[in-house]
Amino acid sequence: MLRDGGLVAFPTETVYGLGANALDARAAARIFEAKARPSFDPLITHLADTADLERLVGPVPAAVAALAGRFWPGPLTLIVDRPVEIPPIVTSGLDTMAVRVPDEPSARALIRAAGVPVAAPSANRFGQLSPTRAEHVVQGLGAAVDVVLDGGATRCGIESTIVDARGPQPVVLRLGALALEDLVAAVGPVSVRPGSSGQPVAPGTLAAHYAPRTPLRVVSGVEPPPGDGRRRGFLAFREAPAGGYAAVEVLSPGGDVTEAAARLFDALHRLDAAGVTEIHAEPAPEQGVGRAINDRLRRAAATWSAPD
């Protein structure tokens, strides 16, 4: 199906991806159409093996090669120069390309069997909640996908960390499932670039993104809802509120940010389907992948913020 230009949704360790042959401009265009994704938002290209990077793009900077060698397969996306074989639509016209090797055996087996690099953003409608289960893909995209491979719930539950390591100091373009602390331990100081309001230089960096259909607001700690009779849902990090909410999801009763990240989008999908009028979300601790959780909540809330 991939070789013939079709769309295949498949699980990675992060979220489900909507895959197409990255060498086929027409197939890549189908991704944008299926997701209603704006053409200015670039895609991530997935490879089966770390050695495939230089086969596709040629020599890369030493820091890029070092990060690939240290963290691939894994939830790290690296920015490299776009090779001529990759059509510009995949990179939204940029001269750079986002690329990674997923740490999910079935994903790598699929890419290896297809024999082509696979462009694959998250398998959901643009700007909405990312899918961490096959049923999320079916509910969100339906017949727009030719094949959905069901691998159960994804392990990390949150998208990859995106890093541009071509310059003198690595720059984190998107916080994700690879914790900032692990990057710093491997390469030393890094900088973190805030989200983009213009054309993004990497996927998932728009200020408003990752949003449920239900309005979401980030609140400070566990607080009771206003007593106005409206049905509200609550996304708690560790402890459920005493009462007043029509639906409650707790991400990690033990306070584990990795467990919370794995449950984040699945919990938001359930709250979104619970018939509530608003979701209140408690932030996670600003450590490890808790930073990425809070990044997703801020971007989701920005979708529903009133204009100035």
C-alpha positions as CSV (number, residue, x, y, z in Angstrom):
1,M,0.0,0.0,0.0
2,L,2.8,2.4,0.8
3,R,4.7,1.6,-2.3
4,D,1.5,2.2,-4.3
5,G,0.9,5.7,-2.9
6,G,-1.6,4.8,-0.2
7,L,-2.0,6.0,3.4
8,V,-1.2,3.6,6.2
9,A,-1.8,4.5,9.9
10,F,0.6,2.7,12.1
11,P,1.8,2.7,15.8
12,T,5.1,4.2,16.9
13,E,6.3,4.4,20.5
14,T,5.0,8.0,20.6
15,V,1.6,8.2,18.8
16,Y,0.1,6.7,15.7
17,G,1.4,8.1,12.5
18,L,-0.3,8.6,9.1
19,G,2.3,7.2,6.7
20,A,2.9,7.7,3.0
21,N,5.9,7.1,0.7
22,A,8.1,10.1,1.4
23,L,9.6,9.9,-2.1
24,D,6.2,10.3,-3.7
25,A,4.9,13.9,-3.8
26,R,1.3,12.8,-4.7
27,A,1.2,10.4,-1.8
28,A,2.5,13.1,0.6
29,A,-0.2,15.4,-0.7
30,R,-2.8,12.8,0.4
31,I,-1.6,13.2,4.0
32,F,-2.2,17.0,3.9
33,E,-5.7,16.4,2.4
34,A,-6.7,13.6,4.8
35,K,-5.6,15.6,7.8
36,A,-6.9,19.0,6.5
37,R,-3.3,20.0,7.3
38,P,-2.0,23.4,6.1
39,S,0.7,23.0,3.5
40,F,3.1,25.2,5.5
41,D,3.4,22.6,8.3
42,P,6.2,20.1,7.4
43,L,6.1,16.4,7.9
44,I,8.5,14.0,9.8
45,T,10.2,11.4,7.6
46,H,10.6,8.0,9.3
47,L,13.4,5.5,8.6
48,A,13.8,1.9,9.5
49,D,17.4,2.0,10.7
50,T,19.9,4.6,11.8
51,A,22.3,3.7,9.0
52,D,19.5,4.8,6.5
53,L,20.1,8.4,7.5
54,E,23.4,8.9,5.6
55,R,22.1,6.6,2.8
56,L,19.3,9.1,2.2
57,V,20.9,12.5,3.0
58,G,24.7,11.9,2.8
59,P,27.1,13.0,5.5
60,V,25.6,14.9,8.4
61,P,27.1,17.2,11.1
62,A,29.0,15.4,13.8
63,A,26.5,16.5,16.5
64,V,23.6,15.2,14.5
65,A,25.3,11.8,13.9
66,A,26.2,11.6,17.6
67,L,22.5,12.2,18.7
68,A,21.3,9.7,16.2
69,G,23.8,7.1,17.4
70,R,22.8,7.8,21.1
71,F,19.0,8.0,20.9
72,W,17.9,6.1,17.7
73,P,15.7,4.1,17.6
74,G,13.8,6.4,19.9
75,P,11.5,9.5,20.3
76,L,14.0,12.0,18.9
77,T,13.5,13.8,15.6
78,L,16.5,15.5,14.1
79,I,16.7,18.3,11.6
80,V,18.9,17.7,8.5
81,D,19.3,19.2,5.1
82,R,16.6,18.0,2.6
83,P,18.0,15.7,0.0
84,V,16.8,16.1,-3.6
85,E,15.1,12.7,-3.4
86,I,12.5,14.1,-0.9
87,P,9.9,16.3,-2.7
88,P,9.5,19.8,-1.3
89,I,5.9,19.1,-0.3
90,V,7.2,16.8,2.5
91,T,9.1,19.7,4.0
92,S,6.6,22.4,3.2
93,G,9.2,24.0,0.9
94,L,11.9,24.2,3.5
95,D,15.5,23.2,2.7
96,T,15.6,21.2,5.9
97,M,13.9,17.9,6.8
98,A,12.7,16.4,10.1
99,V,13.7,12.7,10.4
100,R,13.7,9.9,13.0
101,V,13.9,6.2,13.5
102,P,11.0,5.0,15.7
103,D,11.5,2.7,18.6
104,E,8.6,0.4,17.8
105,P,9.6,-2.9,16.1
106,S,6.4,-3.1,14.0
107,A,6.9,0.4,12.7
108,R,10.5,-0.3,11.6
109,A,9.4,-3.6,10.1
110,L,6.8,-1.8,8.1
111,I,9.2,0.8,6.8
112,R,11.8,-1.8,6.0
113,A,9.3,-4.0,4.1
114,A,8.0,-1.0,2.1
115,G,11.6,-0.2,1.1
116,V,11.0,3.6,1.2
117,P,11.3,6.3,3.8
118,V,7.8,7.0,5.2
119,A,6.5,10.6,5.9
120,A,4.2,10.3,8.9
121,P,2.7,13.1,11.0
122,S,0.2,12.1,13.7
123,A,-2.8,10.2,12.4
124,N,-5.5,12.8,13.3
125,R,-7.2,15.8,11.9
126,F,-4.9,18.8,12.0
127,G,-4.7,20.6,15.4
128,Q,-6.8,18.0,17.2
129,L,-5.8,15.4,19.9
130,S,-3.1,13.0,18.8
131,P,-4.1,9.3,18.5
132,T,-2.6,6.8,20.9
133,R,-4.9,4.0,20.0
134,A,-6.1,2.6,16.6
135,E,-9.7,3.5,17.5
136,H,-8.6,7.2,17.8
137,V,-7.4,7.0,14.2
138,V,-10.6,5.4,12.9
139,Q,-12.8,7.9,14.8
140,G,-10.8,10.9,13.6
141,L,-9.9,10.1,10.0
142,G,-12.2,7.2,9.0
143,A,-12.2,6.3,5.3
144,A,-9.5,8.8,4.5
145,V,-7.0,6.1,5.6
146,D,-6.4,3.0,3.4
147,V,-5.1,0.8,6.2
148,V,-4.9,1.1,10.0
149,L,-2.5,-1.2,11.8
150,D,-3.7,-1.9,15.3
151,G,-0.7,-2.1,17.7
152,G,-2.7,-1.3,20.9
153,A,-1.9,1.7,23.0
154,T,1.4,3.5,22.3
155,R,4.1,3.3,24.9
156,C,5.2,7.0,25.3
157,G,1.8,8.6,24.4
158,I,3.3,11.9,23.4
159,E,5.2,13.1,20.3
160,S,8.9,13.0,19.7
161,T,11.3,15.7,20.8
162,I,12.6,17.7,17.9
163,V,16.2,19.0,17.9
164,D,18.2,21.0,15.4
165,A,21.8,20.1,16.2
166,R,23.4,21.6,13.0
167,G,24.7,24.7,14.8
168,P,27.1,25.4,17.6
169,Q,24.5,24.5,20.3
170,P,21.6,22.1,19.9
171,V,18.2,23.8,19.8
172,V,15.0,22.0,21.0
173,L,12.3,23.0,18.6
174,R,9.6,20.9,20.2
175,L,9.5,19.3,23.7
176,G,8.5,15.7,23.6
177,A,9.0,12.1,24.9
178,L,12.7,12.4,25.1
179,A,13.3,14.4,28.3
180,L,15.3,17.6,28.2
181,E,17.5,16.2,31.1
182,D,18.5,13.2,28.9
183,L,19.5,15.5,26.1
184,V,21.6,17.7,28.3
185,A,23.3,14.7,29.9
186,A,24.3,13.5,26.4
187,V,25.3,16.8,24.7
188,G,25.6,19.5,27.3
189,P,23.6,22.8,27.3
190,V,20.8,23.1,24.8
191,S,18.4,26.0,24.1
192,V,14.6,25.7,23.8
193,R,12.8,27.7,21.1
194,P,9.2,28.7,21.8
195,G,6.4,27.8,19.4
196,S,6.0,29.5,16.1
197,S,3.3,32.0,15.0
198,G,4.5,32.0,11.3
199,Q,5.6,29.2,9.1
200,P,6.9,26.4,11.5
201,V,10.4,25.2,11.1
202,A,9.3,21.8,12.6
203,P,6.0,20.0,13.0
204,G,3.9,20.5,16.1
205,T,5.3,23.9,17.0
206,L,2.3,26.2,16.3
207,A,1.1,28.1,19.3
208,A,-2.3,26.6,19.1
209,H,-2.4,22.8,18.6
210,Y,-3.2,19.4,20.1
211,A,-6.7,20.5,21.1
212,P,-9.8,18.5,22.0
213,R,-13.1,19.5,20.5
214,T,-14.2,20.6,24.0
215,P,-12.8,23.9,25.2
216,L,-9.8,23.4,27.6
217,R,-8.4,25.6,30.3
218,V,-5.3,25.1,32.3
219,V,-5.9,25.6,36.0
220,S,-3.6,26.0,39.0
221,G,-3.9,22.8,41.0
222,V,-7.0,20.9,42.0
223,E,-9.7,23.6,42.4
224,P,-13.5,23.2,42.5
225,P,-15.5,24.2,39.4
226,P,-17.6,27.3,39.4
227,G,-21.1,26.6,40.8
228,D,-23.0,27.6,37.7
229,G,-24.5,24.2,36.9
230,R,-22.4,23.5,33.8
231,R,-20.9,20.0,33.3
232,R,-17.2,20.2,33.4
233,G,-14.4,17.6,33.1
234,F,-11.1,17.6,35.1
235,L,-7.7,16.3,34.0
236,A,-5.7,15.7,37.1
237,F,-2.0,15.0,37.3
238,R,-2.0,13.0,40.6
239,E,-5.1,13.6,42.7
240,A,-8.8,13.8,41.7
241,P,-10.7,16.8,43.0
242,A,-13.1,16.4,45.9
243,G,-16.2,16.8,43.8
244,G,-18.2,19.0,41.4
245,Y,-16.8,17.6,38.1
246,A,-19.0,15.5,35.8
247,A,-16.0,13.5,34.6
248,V,-12.4,13.1,36.0
249,E,-9.3,11.5,34.6
250,V,-6.2,11.1,36.8
251,L,-2.9,10.7,34.8
252,S,-0.7,9.2,37.5
253,P,-1.8,8.5,41.1
254,G,1.8,7.8,41.9
255,G,3.0,11.1,40.5
256,D,5.1,9.6,37.7
257,V,5.5,12.0,34.7
258,T,6.3,9.2,32.3
259,E,3.1,7.4,33.2
260,A,1.2,10.7,32.9
261,A,2.6,11.4,29.4
262,A,1.6,7.9,28.3
263,R,-2.0,8.5,29.4
264,L,-2.4,12.1,28.4
265,F,-4.0,12.0,25.0
266,D,-6.0,8.9,25.8
267,A,-7.5,10.6,28.9
268,L,-8.3,13.8,26.9
269,H,-10.0,11.7,24.2
270,R,-12.2,10.2,27.0
271,L,-13.0,13.6,28.5
272,D,-13.8,14.9,25.0
273,A,-16.3,12.2,24.6
274,A,-17.9,12.6,28.0
275,G,-20.4,15.3,27.0
276,V,-18.8,18.1,29.2
277,T,-18.9,21.7,28.2
278,E,-15.3,22.5,29.4
279,I,-12.2,20.7,30.5
280,H,-10.1,21.9,33.3
281,A,-6.5,20.6,33.2
282,E,-4.0,20.6,36.0
283,P,-0.3,21.0,34.8
284,A,2.3,18.4,35.5
285,P,5.6,19.1,37.4
286,E,8.1,21.0,35.2
287,Q,10.6,18.1,35.1
288,G,11.3,15.3,32.6
289,V,8.5,14.7,30.2
290,G,6.3,16.8,32.4
291,R,7.5,19.7,30.4
292,A,6.2,18.2,27.3
293,I,2.8,17.5,28.9
294,N,2.5,21.1,29.9
295,D,3.6,22.2,26.5
296,R,0.7,20.2,25.0
297,L,-1.8,21.6,27.5
298,R,-0.7,25.2,26.8
299,R,-1.1,24.7,23.1
300,A,-4.5,23.0,23.5
301,A,-5.7,25.9,25.8
302,A,-4.4,28.5,23.3
303,T,-6.7,27.0,20.7
304,W,-9.7,28.0,22.9
305,S,-8.3,31.3,24.2
306,A,-10.3,34.4,23.3
307,P,-8.5,36.8,20.9
308,D,-7.1,39.9,22.5
